[in-house]
Amino acid sequence: MTIAIVGVGLIGGSFARALRRHGFRGRLIGVSSPRTLAAALARRVVDQGLPLEDALRQSDWVYLAQPVARILELLPEVARLARRNALVTDAGSTKSLIVARARELFPRGVTFLGGHPMAGKAERGVQAADADLFRGAVYVLTPAGARLPRSQQVRRFCSWLKKIGARPWIMTPEDHDRTVAFTSHLPQLCSTALGSLLEDKLPARDSWLVAGGGLRDALRLAASPYEVWRDICLTNSGNIDRALLAYIQKLEYLRENLRQRALREEFERAAGLAARFSAGRRNRT
């Protein structure tokens, strides 16, 4: 069995390493920039580096692990060159546009399955690839019709997701994008806004010394590069706009109730959710 990893960065490289650790004995082909491929080959993340066309003609699975705009750009070529009976899947952070485009392009006999591993870390690139990155993580699968295609390749792919420790979770592309607007994209933009605000408003450059660990935690996501988030904001702007509006309304409510009992109730509701979220994470790991 041969798998092409298109985009051998953190996610693609981690997927390759996880497969190897859990017993995959086939061939892993990397498709990336020459510099990234050199690093991936040196670290034995993939077995071989090839141009996209050559890799597609040889691969049983094609794993697209690139930014959303690049995945959308490559889909026509992937649809044209992928082998019959191949499985093509992606790890893009938004799903509606990718799945809709794939539905238009892919010929009968080639299966496309949208996906999004809810896993990551601050470091980027193949040097940060981690075989345990998916352990305990939800791996969202977004088939166009909300049901997994009846395909041996899809069954095999889901089996491997479980082997590497991931938890397959099926959603429609639209439900996925609405959900992550609140659970992923909103936290990022809140952290970005806080960092930008403090950069403007703190009275002195060393004011960060008068801060506790809470500020460090709140600013962790602010370190994320714009290049990673540009495509997400462009391809999920409607859902993100609604999430931001709801958050702004909540902040206004808190501001209006700084001296009222309602503030205590908001703290209690938030603490309850935080406790359930932490317990859920412990149970997954």
Secondary structure, DSSP 8 states (H G I E B T S, - for coil): -EEEEES-SHHHHHHHHHHHHTT--SEEEEES-HHHHHHHHHTTSSSEE--HHHHHHH-SEEEE-S-HHHHHHHHHHHHHHS-TT-EEEE--S--HHHHHHHHHH--TT-EEEEEEE----S--SGGG--TTTTTT-EEEEE-TTSS----HHHHHHHHHHHHTT-EEEE--HHHHHHHHIIIIIHHHHHHHHHHHHHHHH-SSGGGGGS--HHHHHHHGGGGS-HHHHHHHHHHSHHHHHHHHHHHHHHHHHHHHTTTSHHHHHHHHHHHHHHHHHHHHHHHH-
